[in-house]
Amino acid sequence: MIFINLTNHPSKNWGEKQLSEALKMGEDIIDIQFPNVPPHVNEFKVKEMGDNLVKDLLSNFDFRYILVQGEMSLATYIAFRLYQAGKIPVVATTERKVVEDGEKKISIFEFVRFRPYIF
């Protein structure tokens, strides 16, 4: 089984801890770009996009866990549909650390854990 990363953040850019945690949930990580959702489309188009993506995921990949993060309405719909199909959609939780550099504040997000969606 694999771990699917359905986000706009390729796993090659993840830190060691996030990679390690993902590999506990699957033998390999597959990155799939989260689709762009134009702001002018209605909820029926978002549902259609989600149904098509869920069908493709279920037909082509052997997975149990999937990281689903992207445009909120589509991400929630995809996660719910995958949950209904017996999959475990998760989000990446982070700790925000602020570093002050003179007048600038720099936010650094450190991965903490994966948390399942709650339905």
SVG drawing of the C-alpha trace seen along z (x, -y; Angstrom):
<svg xmlns="http://www.w3.org/2000/svg" viewBox="-25 -47 42 49">
<polyline fill="none" stroke="black" stroke-width="0.4" points="0.0,0.0 1.0,-3.6 0.5,-6.9 -1.0,-9.5 -0.1,-13.2 -3.0,-15.1 -1.7,-18.6 0.3,-21.3 3.3,-20.5 5.5,-17.8 6.8,-15.2 10.4,-15.9 10.2,-19.2 9.0,-17.6 11.1,-17.3 12.4,-14.0 9.7,-13.7 6.8,-14.1 8.4,-11.7 8.9,-9.2 5.3,-9.4 3.9,-9.1 6.0,-6.0 4.5,-4.4 1.2,-4.6 2.4,-3.4 5.4,-1.7 5.9,-4.6 4.5,-8.2 2.8,-9.2 2.4,-12.9 -0.8,-14.0 -1.3,-17.7 -4.4,-19.1 -6.7,-20.5 -7.1,-24.2 -10.7,-25.2 -11.7,-28.4 -13.5,-30.8 -16.4,-31.3 -17.5,-27.7 -20.5,-26.6 -20.8,-23.8 -22.2,-21.3 -19.0,-21.7 -16.9,-21.2 -18.8,-18.1 -18.2,-16.8 -14.5,-17.6 -14.4,-15.7 -16.4,-12.7 -14.0,-12.4 -10.9,-12.6 -12.2,-10.1 -13.2,-7.6 -9.7,-7.9 -8.0,-7.5 -10.0,-4.4 -9.6,-2.8 -5.8,-3.4 -4.2,-3.3 -3.9,-0.8 -3.9,-3.0 -5.5,-3.3 -4.2,-6.8 -4.3,-10.0 -3.2,-13.5 -6.0,-15.8 -5.2,-19.5 -6.2,-22.2 -9.2,-24.4 -11.5,-23.9 -14.8,-22.9 -13.2,-20.4 -10.8,-19.0 -13.7,-18.5 -15.8,-16.8 -13.0,-14.5 -12.1,-13.6 -15.7,-12.7 -16.2,-10.6 -12.9,-8.7 -14.0,-8.2 -17.3,-6.7 -15.2,-4.3 -13.2,-3.1 -10.1,-5.2 -8.5,-7.4 -8.1,-11.0 -5.7,-13.0 -4.3,-16.5 -0.8,-17.6 -0.7,-19.4 2.0,-22.0 3.5,-24.1 3.9,-27.7 7.1,-29.3 7.7,-33.0 11.3,-34.3 11.8,-38.0 14.5,-39.5 14.6,-43.2 11.3,-44.6 10.4,-41.3 8.5,-38.4 9.2,-35.1 6.8,-32.2 8.2,-28.7 5.8,-25.8 7.1,-22.6 5.3,-19.3 3.9,-17.6 1.7,-14.8 -1.0,-13.6 -4.6,-13.8 -7.6,-12.1 -10.5,-14.2 -13.4,-14.3 -16.9,-13.5"/>
</svg>
